[in-house]
Structure formats: C-alpha cells, structure tokens
C-alpha cells in the first residue's frame, strides 16, 4: 500500500466530524487531506507540527473544534506509517 493510501485509511479513523466514512458519508470524505500530510511527514515534520496541522484542518477547513488527544494519536500513527515506529514514539 502506498503512503497516500495508508494515510487515507488512517484519516478515516480520525473522522473529526463523526460521519464514519464509507457508512454515513462517502469513503473518501477525508482523502483530499492525505497528499499534503504525506508530504509533511516525508519532509520530517514533528509529531507536534502534524498534530497542529490536523487541528487546523478541523477548525479552518472542516469547521469543527479539534480534539488534541485524537489528533496527537493520529499524528503518531501517520508518522509511524511514513517513517517508522521510532519516530512516532518520540514526544516533542
């Protein structure tokens, strides 16, 4: 599975608006965010930066409040998927 597809899968679990992609909304509800996120992770962003980006997507694009705990967990999963376990385990 390529990185974009893997991140799309992770974003479906992120689901900040609770639409259960593939059930209550199209499966690709969050897919458009994946390429930028893959690029950020591949370029070495920190988990904190990626968490902040997810929060900004929530507030600025989707129009819902972010959930720092969920965003932090998902940011770690994404970094793990792109760069490997050791990077995801680090704390800023």
MODELLER restraints for C-alpha pairs under 7 A, 6 or more apart:
rsr = mdl.restraints
at = mdl.atoms
rsr.add(forms.Gaussian(group=physical.xy_distance, feature=features.Distance(at['CA:3:A'], at['CA:38:A']), mean=6.69, stdev=0.5))
rsr.add(forms.Gaussian(group=physical.xy_distance, feature=features.Distance(at['CA:3:A'], at['CA:82:A']), mean=6.40, stdev=0.5))
rsr.add(forms.Gaussian(group=physical.xy_distance, feature=features.Distance(at['CA:4:A'], at['CA:34:A']), mean=5.71, stdev=0.5))
rsr.add(forms.Gaussian(group=physical.xy_distance, feature=features.Distance(at['CA:4:A'], at['CA:35:A']), mean=5.91, stdev=0.5))
rsr.add(forms.Gaussian(group=physical.xy_distance, feature=features.Distance(at['CA:4:A'], at['CA:38:A']), mean=6.29, stdev=0.5))
rsr.add(forms.Gaussian(group=physical.xy_distance, feature=features.Distance(at['CA:7:A'], at['CA:34:A']), mean=5.72, stdev=0.5))
rsr.add(forms.Gaussian(group=physical.xy_distance, feature=features.Distance(at['CA:7:A'], at['CA:78:A']), mean=6.19, stdev=0.5))
rsr.add(forms.Gaussian(group=physical.xy_distance, feature=features.Distance(at['CA:8:A'], at['CA:30:A']), mean=6.94, stdev=0.5))
rsr.add(forms.Gaussian(group=physical.xy_distance, feature=features.Distance(at['CA:8:A'], at['CA:31:A']), mean=5.15, stdev=0.5))
rsr.add(forms.Gaussian(group=physical.xy_distance, feature=features.Distance(at['CA:8:A'], at['CA:34:A']), mean=5.66, stdev=0.5))
rsr.add(forms.Gaussian(group=physical.xy_distance, feature=features.Distance(at['CA:11:A'], at['CA:30:A']), mean=6.26, stdev=0.5))
rsr.add(forms.Gaussian(group=physical.xy_distance, feature=features.Distance(at['CA:12:A'], at['CA:21:A']), mean=6.01, stdev=0.5))
rsr.add(forms.Gaussian(group=physical.xy_distance, feature=features.Distance(at['CA:12:A'], at['CA:30:A']), mean=6.68, stdev=0.5))
rsr.add(forms.Gaussian(group=physical.xy_distance, feature=features.Distance(at['CA:14:A'], at['CA:74:A']), mean=6.41, stdev=0.5))
rsr.add(forms.Gaussian(group=physical.xy_distance, feature=features.Distance(at['CA:16:A'], at['CA:58:A']), mean=6.94, stdev=0.5))
rsr.add(forms.Gaussian(group=physical.xy_distance, feature=features.Distance(at['CA:19:A'], at['CA:25:A']), mean=5.67, stdev=0.5))
rsr.add(forms.Gaussian(group=physical.xy_distance, feature=features.Distance(at['CA:21:A'], at['CA:27:A']), mean=4.33, stdev=0.5))
rsr.add(forms.Gaussian(group=physical.xy_distance, feature=features.Distance(at['CA:21:A'], at['CA:28:A']), mean=6.79, stdev=0.5))
rsr.add(forms.Gaussian(group=physical.xy_distance, feature=features.Distance(at['CA:21:A'], at['CA:29:A']), mean=6.06, stdev=0.5))
rsr.add(forms.Gaussian(group=physical.xy_distance, feature=features.Distance(at['CA:41:A'], at['CA:79:A']), mean=5.99, stdev=0.5))
rsr.add(forms.Gaussian(group=physical.xy_distance, feature=features.Distance(at['CA:41:A'], at['CA:82:A']), mean=6.55, stdev=0.5))
rsr.add(forms.Gaussian(group=physical.xy_distance, feature=features.Distance(at['CA:42:A'], at['CA:82:A']), mean=6.58, stdev=0.5))
rsr.add(forms.Gaussian(group=physical.xy_distance, feature=features.Distance(at['CA:47:A'], at['CA:75:A']), mean=5.80, stdev=0.5))
rsr.add(forms.Gaussian(group=physical.xy_distance, feature=features.Distance(at['CA:47:A'], at['CA:76:A']), mean=6.17, stdev=0.5))
rsr.add(forms.Gaussian(group=physical.xy_distance, feature=features.Distance(at['CA:48:A'], at['CA:92:A']), mean=6.35, stdev=0.5))
rsr.add(forms.Gaussian(group=physical.xy_distance, feature=features.Distance(at['CA:50:A'], at['CA:75:A']), mean=5.66, stdev=0.5))
rsr.add(forms.Gaussian(group=physical.xy_distance, feature=features.Distance(at['CA:51:A'], at['CA:71:A']), mean=5.24, stdev=0.5))
rsr.add(forms.Gaussian(group=physical.xy_distance, feature=features.Distance(at['CA:51:A'], at['CA:72:A']), mean=5.21, stdev=0.5))
rsr.add(forms.Gaussian(group=physical.xy_distance, feature=features.Distance(at['CA:51:A'], at['CA:75:A']), mean=5.37, stdev=0.5))
rsr.add(forms.Gaussian(group=physical.xy_distance, feature=features.Distance(at['CA:54:A'], at['CA:71:A']), mean=6.10, stdev=0.5))
rsr.add(forms.Gaussian(group=physical.xy_distance, feature=features.Distance(at['CA:55:A'], at['CA:66:A']), mean=4.83, stdev=0.5))
rsr.add(forms.Gaussian(group=physical.xy_distance, feature=features.Distance(at['CA:55:A'], at['CA:71:A']), mean=6.71, stdev=0.5))
rsr.add(forms.Gaussian(group=physical.xy_distance, feature=features.Distance(at['CA:58:A'], at['CA:64:A']), mean=5.25, stdev=0.5))
rsr.add(forms.Gaussian(group=physical.xy_distance, feature=features.Distance(at['CA:58:A'], at['CA:65:A']), mean=6.05, stdev=0.5))
rsr.add(forms.Gaussian(group=physical.xy_distance, feature=features.Distance(at['CA:58:A'], at['CA:66:A']), mean=5.43, stdev=0.5))
rsr.add(forms.Gaussian(group=physical.xy_distance, feature=features.Distance(at['CA:59:A'], at['CA:65:A']), mean=5.52, stdev=0.5))
rsr.add(forms.Gaussian(group=physical.xy_distance, feature=features.Distance(at['CA:59:A'], at['CA:66:A']), mean=6.47, stdev=0.5))
rsr.add(forms.Gaussian(group=physical.xy_distance, feature=features.Distance(at['CA:76:A'], at['CA:88:A']), mean=4.73, stdev=0.5))
rsr.add(forms.Gaussian(group=physical.xy_distance, feature=features.Distance(at['CA:77:A'], at['CA:88:A']), mean=6.85, stdev=0.5))
rsr.add(forms.Gaussian(group=physical.xy_distance, feature=features.Distance(at['CA:79:A'], at['CA:87:A']), mean=6.69, stdev=0.5))
rsr.add(forms.Gaussian(group=physical.xy_distance, feature=features.Distance(at['CA:79:A'], at['CA:88:A']), mean=5.45, stdev=0.5))
rsr.add(forms.Gaussian(group=physical.xy_distance, feature=features.Distance(at['CA:80:A'], at['CA:87:A']), mean=6.54, stdev=0.5))
rsr.add(forms.Gaussian(group=physical.xy_distance, feature=features.Distance(at['CA:80:A'], at['CA:88:A']), mean=5.03, stdev=0.5))
